[in-house]
Amino acid sequence: MEKIEKISDLKNRFHTGVEKLSSSTEELTKEEILAHPIVGKWSIQECVCHIVDFESVIHERMKRIIALDNPLLLGADENRFAERLFYNNRNIQEEIQLYKYLRLQMFPILDNLSNSDYDRTGVHNEAGKVTLLDMLERACVHTEHHWRFIQEKRKALGK
């Protein structure tokens, strides 16, 4: 796939992430959202909070790459976030709205970049050099990956 096509594809996937996450809790009770229908795996609530927390991390990294020259990008520990950031005490609808607004803020930024801007880089303290295009792909893949897990949990709940 050519770079221009890849950028277009990723931007489309970035847009559809909002619909996917927004529909993830439809027709579920609070009890179902907090349940662990698959033993040893996160609840839907925990998955959504994780997606949203790391969406804000990814957005910050993307903004740093866009605005700064070769910035340092810090890693984040998903397990520590889950342990310390009170996932089960957060309002899931507010989390979904935050995700939506993060993406809505980023849409016009991405739309105004030149193709060469997607080659801008940052240095991740664990993964090394990453491009803006890499980070956009990570944002898409991250939501899609966890959305599939949410669908498995919904199925296990009979939804």
Residue frames as a rotation matrix with the C-alpha (Angstrom) as fourth column:
MET 1
0.585 0.811 0.000 0.00
0.811 -0.585 0.000 0.00
0.000 0.000 -1.000 0.00
GLU 2
-0.180 -0.628 0.757 1.36
0.559 -0.698 -0.447 3.40
0.809 0.343 0.477 -0.95
LYS 3
-0.837 -0.260 -0.481 1.94
0.547 -0.389 -0.741 5.96
0.006 -0.884 0.468 1.78
ILE 4
-0.814 0.573 0.098 -0.89
-0.547 -0.812 0.205 8.26
0.197 0.113 0.974 0.61
GLU 5
-0.011 0.822 -0.569 -3.32
-0.288 0.543 0.789 5.31
0.958 0.172 0.231 0.62
LYS 6
-0.315 -0.179 -0.932 -2.07
0.729 0.583 -0.359 4.19
0.608 -0.793 -0.053 4.02
ILE 7
-0.997 -0.031 -0.074 -2.59
0.069 -0.796 -0.601 7.66
-0.041 -0.604 0.796 5.50
SER 8
-0.472 0.879 -0.065 -6.11
-0.739 -0.355 0.573 7.79
0.481 0.318 0.817 4.06
ASP 9
0.023 0.444 -0.896 -6.92
0.117 0.888 0.444 4.29
0.993 -0.115 -0.032 5.33
LEU 10
-0.596 -0.323 -0.735 -5.62
0.732 0.159 -0.663 5.07
0.331 -0.933 0.142 8.82
LYS 11
-0.949 0.297 0.102 -7.53
-0.314 -0.907 -0.280 8.35
0.009 -0.297 0.955 8.99
ASN 12
-0.136 0.935 -0.327 -10.72
-0.598 0.185 0.780 6.48
0.790 0.302 0.534 8.04
ARG 13
-0.020 0.060 -0.998 -10.05
0.531 0.847 0.040 3.83
0.847 -0.529 -0.049 10.70
PHE 14
-0.914 -0.341 -0.218 -9.30
0.375 -0.510 -0.774 6.61
0.153 -0.789 0.595 13.20
HIS 15
-0.629 0.757 0.175 -12.75
-0.706 -0.651 0.277 8.09
0.324 0.050 0.945 12.47
THR 16
0.134 0.761 -0.635 -14.57
-0.328 0.639 0.696 4.75
0.935 0.116 0.335 12.81
GLY 17
-0.675 -0.449 -0.585 -12.99
0.396 0.449 -0.801 4.13
0.623 -0.772 -0.125 16.21
VAL 18
-0.853 0.409 0.324 -15.44
-0.522 -0.676 -0.520 6.62
0.006 -0.612 0.791 17.70
GLU 19
0.097 0.936 -0.337 -18.43
-0.867 0.246 0.433 4.61
0.488 0.251 0.836 16.45
LYS 20
-0.054 -0.175 -0.983 -16.93
0.085 0.980 -0.179 1.35
0.995 -0.093 -0.038 17.66
LEU 21
-0.889 -0.341 -0.307 -16.26
0.314 0.035 -0.949 2.54
0.334 -0.939 0.076 21.18
SER 22
-0.692 0.680 0.242 -19.56
-0.721 -0.673 -0.168 4.45
0.049 -0.291 0.955 21.39
SER 23
0.224 0.834 -0.504 -21.53
-0.752 0.477 0.455 1.30
0.620 0.277 0.734 20.56
SER 24
-0.537 -0.593 -0.600 -19.56
-0.187 0.777 -0.601 -0.96
0.823 -0.210 -0.528 22.90
THR 25
-0.988 0.155 -0.013 -21.84
0.041 0.180 -0.983 -0.46
-0.150 -0.971 -0.184 25.90
GLU 26
-0.474 0.867 -0.151 -25.20
-0.802 -0.356 0.479 -0.25
0.362 0.348 0.865 24.13
GLU 27
0.416 0.841 -0.347 -27.97
-0.552 0.537 0.638 -2.26
0.723 -0.074 0.687 25.80
LEU 28
-0.229 -0.526 -0.819 -25.76
0.468 0.678 -0.566 -3.23
0.854 -0.513 0.091 28.74
THR 29
0.888 0.459 -0.028 -26.55
0.209 -0.347 0.914 -2.72
0.410 -0.818 -0.404 32.40
LYS 30
0.426 -0.743 0.516 -23.99
-0.840 -0.537 -0.078 -1.31
0.335 -0.400 -0.853 34.81
GLU 31
0.465 -0.203 0.862 -23.64
-0.512 0.732 0.449 -4.79
-0.722 -0.650 0.236 36.30
GLU 32
0.853 -0.129 0.506 -22.88
0.446 0.684 -0.578 -6.28
-0.271 0.718 0.640 32.87
ILE 33
0.743 -0.597 0.303 -20.35
-0.187 -0.619 -0.763 -3.53
0.643 0.510 -0.572 32.14
LEU 34
0.219 -0.653 0.725 -18.56
-0.970 -0.224 0.092 -4.28
0.102 -0.723 -0.683 35.42
ALA 35
0.835 0.191 0.515 -18.83
-0.307 0.940 0.149 -8.08
-0.456 -0.283 0.844 35.10
HIS 36
-0.320 -0.929 -0.186 -15.94
-0.854 0.198 0.480 -10.38
-0.409 0.312 -0.857 34.19
PRO 37
0.685 0.729 0.013 -17.69
-0.647 0.616 -0.450 -12.81
-0.336 0.300 0.893 31.82
ILE 38
0.654 -0.595 -0.467 -14.33
0.022 0.633 -0.774 -14.21
0.756 0.496 0.427 30.72
VAL 39
0.944 -0.236 -0.232 -12.42
0.274 0.167 0.947 -15.37
-0.184 -0.957 0.223 33.78
GLY 40
0.152 -0.977 -0.149 -9.07
0.755 0.017 0.656 -13.67
-0.639 -0.212 0.740 34.28
LYS 41
-0.464 -0.250 0.850 -9.79
0.808 -0.512 0.291 -10.92
0.363 0.822 0.439 31.73
TRP 42
-0.977 0.075 -0.200 -10.74
0.011 -0.916 -0.401 -7.29
-0.213 -0.394 0.894 32.18
SER 43
-0.059 0.998 -0.010 -14.39
0.638 0.030 -0.769 -6.24
-0.768 -0.051 -0.639 32.35
ILE 44
0.250 0.233 0.940 -15.88
0.902 -0.409 -0.139 -4.07
0.353 0.882 -0.312 29.61
GLN 45
0.992 0.111 -0.066 -15.51
0.129 -0.878 0.461 -1.13
-0.007 -0.466 -0.885 32.01
GLU 46
0.391 -0.917 -0.073 -11.82
0.103 -0.035 0.994 -1.85
-0.914 -0.396 0.081 32.48
CYS 47
-0.135 -0.401 0.906 -11.29
0.932 0.260 0.254 -2.27
-0.338 0.878 0.338 28.72
VAL 48
0.603 0.435 0.669 -12.97
0.665 -0.737 -0.120 1.04
0.441 0.517 -0.733 27.94
CYS 49
0.939 -0.286 -0.189 -11.01
-0.078 -0.714 0.696 2.90
-0.334 -0.639 -0.693 30.62
HIS 50
0.084 -0.948 0.306 -7.79
0.426 0.312 0.849 1.36
-0.901 0.059 0.430 29.32
ILE 51
0.066 -0.003 0.998 -8.59
0.995 -0.073 -0.066 2.37
0.073 0.997 -0.002 25.74
VAL 52
0.841 0.356 0.407 -9.37
0.356 -0.931 0.081 5.94
0.408 0.077 -0.910 26.81
ASP 53
0.745 -0.627 -0.228 -6.33
-0.001 -0.342 0.940 6.30
-0.668 -0.700 -0.255 29.07
PHE 54
-0.174 -0.887 0.428 -4.00
0.540 0.277 0.794 5.15
-0.823 0.370 0.431 26.33
GLU 55
0.397 0.356 0.846 -5.83
0.892 -0.369 -0.263 7.23
0.218 0.859 -0.464 23.73
SER 56
0.999 -0.029 -0.017 -4.81
-0.023 -0.959 0.283 10.31
-0.025 -0.283 -0.959 25.69
VAL 57
0.293 -0.950 0.106 -1.23
0.052 0.126 0.991 9.00
-0.955 -0.285 0.087 25.92
ILE 58
-0.113 -0.303 0.946 -1.10
0.911 0.349 0.221 8.34
-0.397 0.887 0.236 22.18
HIS 59
0.730 0.446 0.517 -2.57
0.624 -0.744 -0.239 11.77
0.279 0.497 -0.822 21.41
GLU 60
0.834 -0.485 -0.263 0.04
-0.185 -0.695 0.695 13.49
-0.520 -0.531 -0.669 23.55
ARG 61
-0.074 -0.890 0.450 2.76
0.357 0.398 0.845 11.59
-0.931 0.224 0.288 21.71
MET 62
0.132 0.195 0.972 1.27
0.991 0.010 -0.137 12.49
-0.036 0.981 -0.192 18.33
LYS 63
0.958 0.261 0.116 1.07
0.263 -0.965 0.006 16.17
0.114 0.024 -0.993 19.26
ARG 64
0.503 -0.848 -0.168 4.67
-0.140 -0.272 0.952 16.15
-0.853 -0.456 -0.255 20.46
ILE 65
-0.213 -0.571 0.792 5.82
0.716 0.460 0.525 14.58
-0.664 0.680 0.311 17.18
ILE 66
0.437 0.464 0.771 3.84
0.872 -0.426 -0.239 17.15
0.218 0.777 -0.591 15.17
ALA 67
0.978 0.136 0.158 4.95
0.096 -0.967 0.237 20.18
0.185 -0.217 -0.959 17.18
LEU 68
0.592 -0.795 0.130 8.49
-0.527 -0.260 0.809 19.33
-0.610 -0.547 -0.573 18.28
ASP 69
0.363 -0.576 -0.733 11.64
-0.774 0.251 -0.581 18.10
0.519 0.778 -0.354 16.58
ASN 70
-0.099 -0.422 -0.901 12.36
-0.049 0.906 -0.419 14.48
0.994 0.003 -0.110 17.49
PRO 71
0.099 0.186 0.978 10.79
-0.898 -0.407 0.168 14.65
0.429 -0.894 0.127 20.98
LEU 72
-0.950 -0.311 -0.032 11.22
-0.242 0.796 -0.555 12.09
0.198 -0.519 -0.831 23.74
LEU 73
0.079 0.987 -0.138 8.10
-0.695 0.154 0.702 9.94
0.715 0.040 0.698 24.14
LEU 74
-0.651 -0.357 0.670 7.64
-0.758 0.366 -0.540 8.16
-0.053 -0.859 -0.509 27.44
GLY 75
-0.646 0.383 -0.661 6.26
0.070 0.891 0.448 4.67
0.761 0.243 -0.602 27.83
ALA 76
-0.216 0.650 0.729 3.28
-0.960 -0.279 -0.036 3.87
0.180 -0.707 0.684 30.04
ASP 77
-0.984 -0.168 -0.058 2.52
-0.145 0.946 -0.289 0.70
0.104 -0.276 -0.956 32.00
GLU 78
-0.313 0.941 -0.127 -1.02
-0.422 -0.018 0.907 -0.49
0.851 0.337 0.403 31.26
ASN 79
0.005 0.310 -0.951 -1.13
0.634 0.735 0.242 -2.67
0.773 -0.604 -0.193 34.37
ARG 80
-0.757 -0.308 -0.576 -0.08
0.645 -0.494 -0.583 0.17
-0.105 -0.813 0.573 36.67
PHE 81
-0.828 0.541 0.147 -2.68
-0.442 -0.791 0.424 2.42
0.346 0.286 0.894 35.04
ALA 82
-0.042 0.863 -0.504 -5.35
-0.081 0.500 0.862 -0.25
0.996 0.077 0.049 35.64
GLU 83
-0.157 -0.102 -0.982 -4.23
0.859 0.476 -0.187 -0.75
0.487 -0.873 0.013 39.26
ARG 84
-0.659 -0.357 -0.662 -3.91
0.700 -0.613 -0.366 2.90
-0.275 -0.705 0.653 40.22
LEU 85
-0.979 0.202 -0.002 -6.47
-0.184 -0.886 0.426 4.85
0.084 0.418 0.905 38.17
PHE 86
-0.631 0.759 0.162 -9.72
-0.179 0.061 -0.982 3.50
-0.755 -0.648 0.098 39.64
TYR 87
-0.946 0.213 -0.244 -11.15
-0.219 0.135 0.966 1.98
0.238 0.968 -0.081 36.48
ASN 88
-0.547 0.775 -0.317 -14.17
0.720 0.629 0.294 0.50
0.428 -0.068 -0.901 38.26
ASN 89
-0.158 0.473 -0.867 -15.11
0.761 -0.501 -0.412 3.81
-0.629 -0.725 -0.280 39.87
ARG 90
-0.857 -0.213 -0.469 -15.18
-0.102 -0.823 0.559 5.87
-0.505 0.526 0.684 36.69
ASN 91
0.198 0.970 -0.145 -18.26
-0.248 -0.093 -0.964 6.84
-0.948 0.226 0.222 34.67
ILE 92
-0.309 -0.390 0.867 -18.12
0.599 0.629 0.496 4.80
-0.739 0.673 0.039 31.47
GLN 93
0.591 0.569 0.571 -20.21
0.804 -0.356 -0.477 7.26
-0.068 0.741 -0.668 29.47
GLU 94
0.854 -0.375 -0.360 -17.85
-0.283 -0.916 0.284 10.09
-0.437 -0.141 -0.889 30.45
GLU 95
-0.113 -0.923 0.367 -14.92
-0.022 0.372 0.928 7.91
-0.993 0.097 -0.062 29.39
ILE 96
-0.043 0.176 0.983 -16.50
0.916 0.400 -0.032 7.30
-0.399 0.900 -0.179 25.99
GLN 97
0.918 0.389 0.080 -17.22
0.392 -0.857 -0.334 11.02
-0.061 0.338 -0.939 25.60
LEU 98
0.475 -0.825 -0.306 -13.61
-0.359 -0.499 0.789 11.85
-0.803 -0.265 -0.533 26.45
TYR 99
-0.318 -0.553 0.770 -12.44
0.462 0.619 0.635 9.40
-0.828 0.558 0.058 23.79
LYS 100
0.398 0.575 0.715 -14.83
0.910 -0.148 -0.387 10.97
-0.117 0.804 -0.582 21.28
TYR 101
0.979 0.020 -0.201 -13.61
0.021 -1.000 -0.001 14.49
-0.201 -0.003 -0.980 22.07
LEU 102
0.094 -0.995 0.025 -9.95
-0.129 0.013 0.992 13.48
-0.987 -0.097 -0.127 21.92
ARG 103
-0.356 -0.195 0.914 -10.51
0.772 0.490 0.405 12.12
-0.527 0.849 -0.024 18.44
LEU 104
0.668 0.650 0.362 -12.68
0.743 -0.565 -0.358 15.06
-0.028 0.508 -0.861 17.38
GLN 105
0.722 -0.486 -0.492 -9.87
-0.217 -0.834 0.507 17.38
-0.657 -0.260 -0.708 18.41
MET 106
-0.240 -0.931 0.275 -7.32
-0.021 0.288 0.957 15.38
-0.971 0.224 -0.088 16.44
PHE 107
0.326 0.423 0.845 -9.34
0.773 0.395 -0.496 15.03
-0.544 0.815 -0.199 13.20
PRO 108
0.993 0.092 0.068 -8.70
0.115 -0.771 -0.627 18.57
-0.005 0.630 -0.776 11.89
ILE 109
0.363 -0.931 -0.029 -5.06
-0.617 -0.263 0.742 18.42
-0.698 -0.252 -0.670 12.97
LEU 110
-0.232 -0.438 0.869 -4.51
0.273 0.828 0.490 15.25
-0.934 0.351 -0.073 10.94
ASP 111
0.537 0.554 0.636 -6.49
0.755 0.020 -0.655 16.65
-0.376 0.832 -0.407 8.01
ASN 112
0.975 -0.146 -0.166 -4.27
-0.189 -0.942 -0.277 19.73
-0.115 0.302 -0.946 7.81
LEU 113
0.210 -0.952 0.222 -0.94
-0.224 0.174 0.959 17.90
-0.952 -0.251 -0.176 7.81
SER 114
0.254 -0.256 -0.933 1.08
-0.964 0.008 -0.265 17.36
0.075 0.967 -0.244 4.67
ASN 115
0.899 0.036 -0.436 2.00
-0.098 0.988 -0.120 13.80
0.426 0.151 0.892 3.68
SER 116
-0.016 -0.994 -0.112 5.60
0.108 0.110 -0.988 14.52
0.994 -0.028 0.106 4.70
ASP 117
-0.098 0.038 0.994 4.45
-0.889 -0.453 -0.071 15.50
0.448 -0.891 0.079 8.21
TYR 118
0.866 0.489 0.104 3.54
-0.488 0.784 0.384 11.85
0.106 -0.383 0.918 8.77
ASP 119
0.482 -0.792 -0.375 7.28
0.385 0.576 -0.721 11.08
0.787 0.203 0.582 8.51
ARG 120
0.119 -0.428 0.896 8.09
-0.709 -0.669 -0.225 13.29
0.695 -0.608 -0.383 11.51
THR 121
0.069 -0.219 -0.973 9.65
0.337 0.923 -0.184 11.27
0.939 -0.315 0.137 14.31
GLY 122
0.521 -0.052 0.852 9.91
-0.802 -0.370 0.469 11.01
0.291 -0.928 -0.234 18.04
VAL 123
-0.453 -0.708 -0.541 12.06
-0.337 0.698 -0.632 8.75
0.825 -0.104 -0.555 20.20
HIS 124
0.703 0.709 0.065 10.13
-0.415 0.334 0.846 6.39
0.578 -0.621 0.529 22.45
ASN 125
0.060 -0.749 0.659 12.12
-0.997 -0.071 0.010 5.48
0.040 -0.658 -0.752 25.55
GLU 126
0.051 -0.018 0.999 11.27
-0.358 0.933 0.036 1.78
-0.932 -0.359 0.041 25.07
ALA 127
0.628 0.354 0.693 10.52
0.433 0.581 -0.689 1.32
-0.646 0.733 0.212 21.35
GLY 128
-0.481 -0.868 0.127 13.04
0.644 -0.251 0.723 3.75
-0.596 0.430 0.679 19.86
LYS 129
-0.886 0.058 -0.461 12.32
-0.293 -0.839 0.457 5.93
-0.360 0.540 0.761 16.84
VAL 130
-0.282 0.863 0.419 8.67
0.804 0.451 -0.388 6.15
-0.524 0.227 -0.821 15.78
THR 131
-0.935 0.033 0.354 6.96
0.223 -0.721 0.656 8.23
0.277 0.692 0.666 13.11
LEU 132
-0.606 0.796 0.003 3.68
-0.682 -0.517 -0.518 10.08
-0.410 -0.316 0.856 13.30
LEU 133
-0.039 0.567 -0.823 2.32
-0.822 0.450 0.349 7.52
0.568 0.690 0.448 10.85
ASP 134
-0.638 -0.252 -0.727 3.40
0.150 0.886 -0.438 4.75
0.755 -0.389 -0.528 13.26
MET 135
-0.966 0.253 -0.056 1.57
0.001 -0.215 -0.977 6.48
-0.260 -0.943 0.207 16.11
LEU 136
-0.300 0.896 -0.327 -1.59
-0.949 -0.317 0.002 6.95
-0.101 0.311 0.945 14.06
GLU 137
-0.126 0.198 -0.972 -1.51
-0.430 0.872 0.234 3.25
0.894 0.447 -0.024 13.22
ARG 138
-0.878 -0.229 -0.420 -1.00
0.261 0.507 -0.821 2.37
0.401 -0.831 -0.386 16.90
ALA 139
-0.744 0.662 0.089 -4.03
-0.552 -0.534 -0.641 4.47
-0.377 -0.526 0.763 17.83
CYS 140
0.014 0.771 -0.636 -6.18
-0.949 0.210 0.233 2.61
0.314 0.601 0.735 15.30
VAL 141
-0.250 -0.197 -0.948 -4.85
-0.135 0.977 -0.168 -0.85
0.959 0.086 -0.271 16.11
HIS 142
-0.986 -0.167 0.029 -5.14
-0.043 0.083 -0.996 -0.26
0.163 -0.983 -0.089 19.86
THR 143
-0.400 0.910 0.112 -8.84
-0.826 -0.305 -0.475 0.59
-0.398 -0.282 0.873 19.71
GLU 144
0.189 0.484 -0.855 -9.61
-0.840 0.531 0.115 -2.19
0.509 0.696 0.507 17.21
HIS 145
-0.585 -0.529 -0.615 -7.69
-0.123 0.807 -0.577 -4.75
0.802 -0.262 -0.537 19.28
HIS 146
-0.982 0.187 0.039 -9.55
-0.026 0.075 -0.997 -4.00
-0.189 -0.980 -0.069 22.50
TRP 147
-0.256 0.931 -0.260 -12.88
-0.952 -0.290 -0.102 -3.50
-0.170 0.221 0.960 20.73
ARG 148
-0.114 0.162 -0.980 -12.66
-0.478 0.856 0.197 -7.15
0.871 0.491 -0.021 19.61
PHE 149
-0.879 -0.222 -0.421 -12.17
0.247 0.544 -0.802 -8.15
0.407 -0.809 -0.423 23.26
ILE 150
-0.732 0.678 0.061 -15.22
-0.524 -0.504 -0.686 -6.09
-0.435 -0.535 0.725 24.22
GLN 151
-0.033 0.724 -0.690 -17.23
-0.933 0.225 0.280 -7.93
0.358 0.653 0.668 21.55
GLU 152
-0.476 -0.202 -0.856 -16.10
0.001 0.973 -0.230 -11.27
0.880 -0.110 -0.463 23.03
LYS 153
-0.988 0.109 -0.107 -17.26
0.103 -0.034 -0.994 -10.13
-0.112 -0.993 0.022 26.46
ARG 154
-0.405 0.891 -0.204 -20.61
-0.881 -0.440 -0.176 -8.99
-0.247 0.108 0.963 25.05
LYS 155
-0.080 0.334 -0.939 -21.03
-0.605 0.733 0.312 -12.39
0.792 0.593 0.144 23.42
ALA 156
-0.753 -0.268 -0.601 -20.19
0.262 0.715 -0.648 -14.13
0.603 -0.646 -0.468 26.70
LEU 157
-0.871 0.486 -0.066 -22.89
-0.170 -0.425 -0.889 -11.98
-0.460 -0.763 0.454 28.33
GLY 158
-0.369 0.745 0.555 -25.38
0.806 0.554 -0.208 -13.05
-0.463 0.370 -0.806 25.66
LYS 159
0.280 0.442 -0.852 -25.54
0.051 -0.893 -0.447 -9.60
-0.959 0.081 -0.272 24.03
